[in-house]
Amino acid sequence: MRNIGLPTRATAALVAAGAIAAAVAVAGDVAAADPAGRTAILCGRLIDGVRGEPIPDAAILVEGEKIVAVGDRSIVPPDATIVDLGRATVLPGLIDVHSHPLIDEEDNYQIAHLEESSARKALKGLKAVQRNLLAGWTTLRIAGDADVYFAHLEVRRAIDEGLFFGPRITGAGHYLSVTGGGGDINFIAPEQRVIADGLVVDGVGEIRKAIRREIKFGSDWIKLLVTGAFMSAGDDPADVHFSDEELAAAVDEAGRHGVPVMAHAHAAEGVRRAVEAGVRSIEHGTFIDDEGIRLMAERGTFLVPTIYIGDYYLEKGSPSGALDKMIELTRKSREQHLRRMAEAHRAGVKIALGSDFGGFDPRLPAREFASFLEFGMTPMEAIQAGTRVGAELLGWDDRIGTVEAGKLADLVAVAGDPLEDIGELERVTWVMLGGRVVKGPGAD
């Protein structure tokens, strides 16, 4: 799915920073597993993302960037380098399928994209994704982000080219919105000309052209704001914004390039129309109804609830008042949202974990796991939502998401047992990315 675009201002900033900071050593604590041999990771328990129960006293054998064997300690060859994590729990690397690493403005985010250059956003975004990696998030899908250019996709390019260490990144450059929709700026006088944080497109022709441009500059997902949003001013999440013709054109255009579509949708009708158009995932799904649940289960469409971010703002508030709309809507809809997610889960809808955070405190995304417990998931199901199911959504389940021979060695560890205390996932103590220890024992 990867489509690499042309260099931009953000790339130049990252390359310059790489020369100054000596490339991958920029954040320190990075070490490779023994390149000439094999590394064995020993742990008190392994949650592999496949089984319903953990494996006690487990060993994972890594060679290069891949896992070559999983079992008990009898699989460890005598010449292996040992990383003994004691009684810790090892899990697959965590996957956040709805991340916004360029958004670090906790209050008036809707105009924050106008306050900094794309180059500065790239530098700050690099730090944000590295912090997410060190918190255990080895893979991020970016659901559009707060830059008028493509800073976060340039961060991905710099990581992929080895200029810096960082998580695996996929995602959309921007979200596509209609005039007056959630990606538009609806509180500016009509004679002013301000660049919106989303791409404002109306009609089939504009949609197709915008999607082609997104792909040209590196988007390997397309994001549509099918309904209004909670956080943006002047629009209503109960409204459906794109027509059926526009939705069909978007999915067709993206699909011809092999690029999947994620659909922000709160309203039940918006969810139904997006699923019928063929999107791969529904983001939020707050007011989904029985028909939407049935369609999603039938067609295998993924659901990404993004629950905890609403709780965060209920606790924090909005000093400027910019997010009062979001807070009030969350207060009114939270119980219904949880009830509908429970119904979707029971119906067999595939639910993946997406935080809607990224540039904030990197411990916050892990609080989404506890939200999943609230609507009836077991701790093991919640962990799988943030690992195996996320990998399936991305189409990367042949590479990541579980701890199995042949998969990439993306692994994390916590000191305790997350099946007893899901909050352990906020306290990741050890991280390996593609056989390379980036945090904890085994790192230089």
N, C-alpha and C positions, 0 to 999 in steps of 0.2 A: 504493500500500500504506500510505501514511502515515496514521496515525490519531492525532490530537492530543488528549491527555487534558486534565484540569483542572489548574490551577496547584497546586503543592504547596509545602512548606517550601523545597525546593531552588530552585524558581523565584524565590521572594522573595529568597533569598540572592544568586542570580545577578543579578537586577535591581538590587539594592542595590550589588553590586560594579560593575555597569555604570555606575551614576551616579558612583561614586567614580573609576572608572578610565577614564572617557571612552570607553566602548563599544569599538569595534573597535581602537582604538589601544593596547589593554591590553598587548599583547606587542611592539609596535613592528615595524619592518621590513615594513610592509604598504603596497603601492602598487598602484594600478589601472593597467591598460593604458590608453593614450590613449582616453578615452571618445568623443571626437569623430572619431576616425579608426581606423587599423589599426596593429597592432604586428606586426613581423616578428621571429621568433626564428631566429637563424642558429647552426648548430652543425656540428661536425666529422663527426658521424654521428648518424643517427636510427634508433632501434629503435621501429617504429611499432606493434608488437603483432600485426601481421597477416602481414607478409612473413617469410620464413625467413632473410633477410639484411638487414643494416642498409643504410640509404640514406646514401651519403657526401655531405658538403658540402650538407646539407639546409637548407631554409627552411620554417618554419611560419608562416602568416599568420593572425593572430587579430583578430577584430573583436568588441568587447563581450566576452561570456563564451564565445564559440564559435570554433572553428577554421573558417576559410573556405577555406583552400587549403593543400596540402602538396606540396612539390616541390623543384626546385633554386632557385638564387637569382634566376632570371629571373622568378619569380612575385612578387617584391617590388616594390610600386608606389613611385614616387619620393617620395610624401608620407608613407610609413609611418614610424612610430617604430621604430628598430632596437634590438634587444637581441642583441648579438653575444657568444655564449658560446665563441667561439674553437674549440678542438679538442674541446670537451666532447661527451659522448654525451647526447642527449635521449631520454627514454622517456615512455610514458604514466604518469600518476600511479599510485603503488603502491596496491594494495588488500589489506587484511588482513581476511579474512572470519571470523576467530575472535579477537576482541580483548576484553580485560577491563581497561579503563582505571581502574576504581576499585580494582583490586587492586594495592597497592604494598607489601604485607607479604610478604617473600620466604620466610618460614619458616612461621609459625603462622597461615596465611591463613584457616583455617576459622572462627576466632572474631574475626578482625579487624573484621568488619562490625558487631560489637557495641560497638566502642570509640569510634566517632565518629558524630556526627549526620549525617543525610542532607544537611543544608545544607553542612557541612564537606566531605563527600564530593563534593558537586557542585562546590565551588570547586577541590578538588584534582583532580577528574576533568577539569575544564575545562583546567587546566594540563597534565594528562597528554595529552589529545587534541591540544592545540596543539603540544606537543613532538613528538608523533607526526607531525603535519602537517609541521613543519619538518624532520623526518627523511625526508620523502618520501611518507608515507602519507596520500594525499589522500582516501581512503575507508576507513571502518571499519565492519564488522558486529560488533556487540557480542553475545556469546553468553551473555547473562545477566551479572549483575555483583553485587558484594558490597555490596548496600544493601537494607535491609528495605523501603524505599520505591522511588523511581524516579529517583534522582539523575542517572544517566547519560542518561536520556531527557529530563530537564529541561535538561541541557547541550546536547543536540541541539536542543531547542526554542529555547534562547537563541541558538545559532549560526544556526538557520534564520531567526530573526526579526531577525538583524543586530545583536544586542547585542554579539557578540564574533565574531572570526574563528575558524575551526576547520574541520576536515575534514568531508566528507559522512559522516553517521552514520545507520545503520539498525540494527535489532536487537531483542533480547528484553529485557524488564525483568528477569525472573528465569528460572532453570531449574526445571522441574517434576520432582519426585522422589517416589517412594513412601516410606512410613514405613520407616525403616531404610536408605534408599538413599543415594546419593552426595550428595544435596542436603540430607540430614537431618544432625543432630548426634547422633552415636551413642555419645558418650563421657561424657554427662551423666547423673547419677542420675535415676531415673524420677520422683521427687517434684519435681524442678526444672522450671521452665517457661522455656525459652530459645528465642528466635526463631531458626529456622534460616536459613541464607543462601539456601536454595532454597525453593520453595513445595512443601510436603508434601501430596500429594493421593492419595487412594485411591478407586478406583471411578469409573465413568463420570460420575456426577453431579458429584463434586468436580472432576474434570478439566474438564468443560465450564464450570463456574462460574469456575474459576481462569483459563481461557483468556479468557473474556469480560471478566474484571477486568483481565487483562494488556492486552488490546486497548483497553479503556476508558481506561487511563492511558498509552497511547502505544506499546505494543509492536507493531511491524510484522513481527516474527518470533515464533514460539513455539519454545522449546527444551525438549526432553524428555531426561531422563537415563534412557535405555532400559536401560542396564546399570549395574553398579557403576562406581566411579571409581578412578583411581590415587591421587589426592591426599587423599581423605577417609578418615577413620578408621571402622573397623567395618563396611565393606561390601567386596564382592568384585567386581572388574571382569569376572570370568568368569560372573557371574550375570545373568540377564535379569530385570528388575524389573517392567516393565509387562506386563500380559496383552495378547493379541491384541485383545480387545474394547476395552481401554482405549486401545491405540494407534490403532485404527480411529476411536474416538470423538474422540480428540485431533486427528487429521488432518481429520476431517469438520468438527469445530467451527471449527478455524482456517480451513479452506478456505471455509466459508460466509461468512466475513468477508474473503476474499481474502488471507489471511495464510499464508505458507508455514511449514513446520516443519523445524527442524534437530534431528538426533538424535545425542546423545552415545552412542556404542556402541563398546565394546571387544570383547565376545564375538562370535564368529561367528554364533551363533544370534540375538543381539540385532540385529546388522547385517541379517540376512536378514529378520527380522520387521518391522523398521522400514522397509526398502525395500519390502516387500510391502504395508505399510500406506500407502505413498505419500509418505514424507518427501522433502524436496528435497535434503537433504545429510546425509551421515554424518560426524560429527566423530570423529577418531582412527582407528577401524577397525583397531585393533592386531592382533586375532586373526582377521581376515576370512578366509574360506575360499574355495574355488573357486566354490561355488554363490553366495556373496555377491558375488563379483567378476562372475560371469556376469549376475546379476540387475541389478547396478548399471550395467553396460555396456548391457544390453538396455533398461533403463528410463530411462537418462540421468540417474541419480542422481549427484550430485557427491560427491567424497571430499575431506576436509580432514584431512591426516595429523597435523599439529602434532607434528613430530618433535623439533625442537631444544630445546624446553623440557625434555625429559627429559635431554638432554645437559647442559644448563645446571646442573641439579641434581646430575648425576653429578659435574660439576666442582666445584660449590660446596659440596655437602653440606647438612645440615640441623642447625644448631647445637643446636636444641631437641629434635631427634628427631621432630618432628611430621611430617616428610615422609620418614622412613626407609622407610615402606611404598612410597611412590612411587619412591624411589631404587632399592630392591631389585627392584621389578617392572620398572622400566626396564632395569636391568642384565640381567635374565633374558630380557626380551622384545625388546630393541632389534634384534637380528639378524633375528629373525622378522618384526618390523614392517617393516624395510627390504625384506626379501625379498618380503613380501606386497604392499607398495606397488609394487615393480618389476613383479610379476605383474599388478597392477591397471592399471598404466600400459601395459604391453604389450597388455593386453586392450581398451584403448580407454576405460577409465573416465576421466571428466573430473575432473582433480585440480586443486584450487584451493589457494592459499596462505593458511593461517591460523596465527598465531604462538602463541596462548594467552597472550601477554604483554599489555601495555597500559600499566600504571602503572609499569613498571620503566624502565631505561635504554632510550630510544627507538631505539637502534641495534640492540637485540637481535632484533626481529622479522625484520630482513633476513638474519640468519644461517640462517633457514629455507630460503633459496634454496640454500645450499651443501648442506643436507640432501637436497634434491631431486636434486642431482647424484649423491649417494651411491647412490640407488636407480635411477640410469640415465637420468635426464632430461638432455638437452643444456642448456647455459646458456640458449639461446633458449627452449626449452620451459619452463624454470624461470621465466624472466622473464614469459612469457605466462601461466603459472599465477598469478603475482602481479599480473596486469593484466587481460588479455582474459578469461581463464577466470573470474576472480573477478567480473568485471562480468556475465558470463553467469549465474553462480550467483545473483546478486542480482536478475537480470531488468532490469539497468540497461545492458545492452550497446548500447542505442540512444543512450546518452548519454556513457558513459565506457568506459575499458578499452583503447582504441586511439587512435592519432593519425590521425584522418581528418576530412575536411571534414564539418561538421555536428555533430560531437561537441563536448562541453564542453572548454574549453582547460584540462584538468588535466594538467600536464606537470612532469617533474622532470629534473634533469641531474646527471651525475657527471663528474669530471674525466677519468677514464680510460675503458677499454673493459670493460664488465662481461661481455662474451663471452669475454674473456681472463682476467679476474679478477672472479669473481662477488662478491667482497668489496667491490668498488667501491660496491655498493648500500648498504653500511653508512655511506658517506661522501657522501651527497647534498649537493650544493653550491648548488643552485638549485631553487626550487619555484614553480610557478604554479598557482593554483586558480581555475577559472572565469574565466580572463583576468586574474587579479589576481596580481601577483608578491608572494609573501610571504617570500621568502628569496633573497638573491643579487643579481646585476646586474639593475637595473631597479626594485629596491625603494628607497623613500625612506629 
